């Protein structure tokens, strides 16, 4: 293998790793921020204890509102960290988020009584638009420079 071919292969491998890291960072940031906020609200007794359904609709609206913001932030982070084609990376994150939210919705509605069905469905429906908005915000920030 020639030096140029090895260099291209190494560059491609690094870009692939950076792409995976960018998408993972966006996904993990949404999950960690969401769970940390949930935990704080449980400790403060705003939410019922873990495992008990949130029967009051306002609590589900609260949870949805910060999850929407965190999902936008996840799209922004992915776009910001992507080594190339930021919106392509955001699209992958949106697809991953859609699949994860769909799996969560199926589990929430079929396996446990965790509250109203609209909440997990809303997470599925908003996953892609929110990460897309995060990518658009990063793209606008890049243009302002």
N, C-alpha and C positions, 0 to 999 in steps of 0.2 A: 504494500500500500504506500502510495506516495505521501510526502509531507503535506501537500495541499489537500489530499483526500482525508488524511487523518485530522487536519485542522478543521475541515468542513464538518466532519463527523463529530468532533468535540464541540464545535460551535452549535451544531444541531442538538446535541444532547443537553448542552447547557440551556438552550432556549426552551427545550421541552421541559426540563426541570423547573425553569422559571415560570413557565406557563402553568404547570401543575401547582407550583407554590402560590401563584397569584389567585387561582381559582380556589384552592384550599384555604387560603387566608381569608377570602371573602366569605366562604361557607362557614368556617370555624368562628369568624368574628360575629356573624349573625347568631350562631348557636350559643356561644359563650355569653354574649351580651344579653340575649333573651333569657337564658337560664339564670344568669346572675341577677337580673332584674326580678325574675320570678321569685328567686330565693329571698331577696330583700323584702319583697312584698309579702311573702309568707311569714318571715320573721317579724315584720311589723304588724302582722295579723290583718292586713288588708285583704289577703286571700285566705281561704280556708286551708286547713292542713293539707299537705301533699296527699294525693290519692282521693281526696273528696272533690266532688264536682263543684264548679262555681255556678251556682243557681241564679245569681243576680246578673242580669244581662250587662249592667254597667261594668262589671269586672271583666267580662269577656271583651267589651269594647276597649277598655283600658289595655288589656293584654294585646289585642290586635293593633292598637295604635302604636305602641312602642315596637312591636315586631315589624310593622310597616317601615318605621324609621330605621330600624337596624338593618332591614333588608335592603333599603336604599343605600345605607352605608356600606353594606357588603358588596354591592355592585360597584360603588365608588372605589373601594379598596382594590377589588379585582382589576378594574380598569387602570387604576393608578400603578399597580405593580406589574401589569402585563408587559412582556418584553416587546411585543408587536401586536398589531390588530386588537386594540383594547375592546372594541365592541364584540368581536368574535369570542373573546374570553368571557365577557359578560353574558353572552348568549349561552355559552356552555354552563356557566354558573346558574343562569335562569332555568335551564333544562334540569340540572342536578337538583336545584331547589324545588322545582315542580314535582319531580319524581319523589323526593323525600317528603314533601308536604302531602302528596297523594297517599303515600304509604302511611303517614301519620293519620291522615283523615280516615282511611279505611280501618285502621286499628282503633281509632277513637270511636268511630261509629259502630263497629261490629264487635269489638272485644271488651269494651268498658263503657260505663255510663260516666263520662267525664264532663258533661254539660251539653249545651245546645249544638245541633249538627251544623248550624250556619258558621260557627267559628272555624272548625278545621277546613270547611269548604272555602271560606274566605281566605285562609292561608294559601290554599292551592291556587285560587283565582288570582291572587295578588303577587305570587312569587315572581313570576316573570316580569310583569310591569314595574315592580319596585326595583329589581336589580337593573333593569334597563334604564330607569330614571337615574340611578346612581352612576351608570356609565355615561349617560348624557351629561350629567353634572360635571363629571371629570373631563369630558371632552370640551365642554364650555370653558372650564378653568384653563385647559391647555391653550385654547384659542386666545384667551385674554392676555397671555404672556407677551 
